[in-house]
Amino acid sequence: MTSSHFNAPIQARMYAKTLHKVIWVVAVVASMGLLAPPLFFVAAKKRVVSMAVPVIYAVIIYGSAMAATVLGNPKNWEGGVLTITMIVAAVHAAILDTDWKPGR
């Protein structure tokens, strides 16, 4: 049995213009991924992604920063986690509207 969420149409466009996409991707990269959760929260409110996506990004990004503060960061593992998450978030932000078609 498949969920109706897999084939559900996108409710709204995430980006109105290409410039908006560029601004969001640059903001995610420039903030080292710290602005990824708000971007994906907006996407979730527009029903482009599931509400779990911003929660997962927030847990990974903010959780790793807090854990590094509490546990210490002797081998700079936090930088690696944030870098990988930033790259994944930037690519994810860039491909959000790729399957959107007018009239859906």
C-alpha positions in Angstrom: 0.0 0.0 0.0 1.4 3.4 -1.0 0.9 6.6 0.8 -1.0 9.4 -1.0 1.8 11.8 0.0 4.2 10.2 -2.5 2.2 11.2 -5.5 0.6 14.3 -4.1 0.9 17.4 -6.4 3.0 20.3 -5.2 0.6 22.9 -3.8 2.7 26.0 -4.6 5.9 27.0 -6.3 8.8 27.3 -3.9 10.6 30.0 -5.9 8.8 32.7 -8.0 12.0 33.6 -9.9 15.4 32.1 -10.5 16.8 35.0 -8.4 14.9 33.8 -5.4 16.4 30.3 -5.8 19.9 31.8 -6.0 19.4 34.0 -2.9 18.2 31.0 -0.8 21.0 28.7 -1.9 23.6 31.5 -1.3 22.1 32.2 2.1 22.3 28.5 3.1 25.9 28.3 2.0 26.9 31.7 3.5 25.4 30.7 6.9 27.1 27.3 6.9 23.7 25.7 6.8 22.3 27.5 9.8 19.5 29.0 7.6 18.5 25.6 6.2 15.8 24.9 8.7 13.9 28.2 8.1 14.1 27.6 4.3 12.7 24.1 4.6 10.1 25.3 7.1 8.8 27.7 4.4 8.9 24.9 1.9 6.9 22.7 4.3 4.3 25.4 4.8 3.9 25.6 1.0 3.6 21.7 1.0 6.7 21.3 -1.2 8.4 19.1 1.4 7.2 17.2 4.5 7.2 19.0 7.8 9.8 16.4 9.0 12.5 17.9 6.7 13.0 21.1 8.6 12.9 19.2 11.9 15.7 16.8 10.7 17.9 19.7 9.4 17.4 21.6 12.7 18.2 18.5 14.8 21.4 17.8 12.8 22.6 21.4 12.6 21.7 22.9 15.9 22.1 19.6 17.8 25.6 19.1 16.6 26.5 22.6 17.6 25.1 22.1 21.1 26.7 18.7 21.4 30.1 20.2 20.4 29.6 22.9 23.0 28.7 20.5 25.8 31.1 17.6 24.9 33.9 19.5 23.5 35.3 19.5 19.9 38.8 18.0 20.1 39.0 16.7 16.6 36.8 19.3 15.0 34.0 16.9 14.2 31.4 19.7 14.3 33.0 21.5 11.4 32.7 18.3 9.3 29.1 17.7 10.3 28.1 21.3 9.5 30.0 21.2 6.2 28.4 18.0 5.0 24.9 19.2 6.1 25.5 22.6 4.4 26.3 20.9 1.1 23.3 18.6 1.3 21.0 21.5 2.2 22.3 23.7 -0.6 21.8 20.9 -3.2 18.3 20.1 -1.7 17.4 23.8 -1.8 18.5 24.1 -5.4 16.4 21.1 -6.6 13.2 22.0 -4.7 11.2 23.2 -7.7 12.6 20.9 -10.4 9.4 18.9 -10.8 6.9 21.8 -10.6 4.8 22.2 -13.7 2.3 25.0 -14.3 -1.3 24.0 -13.9 -0.7 21.3 -11.3 
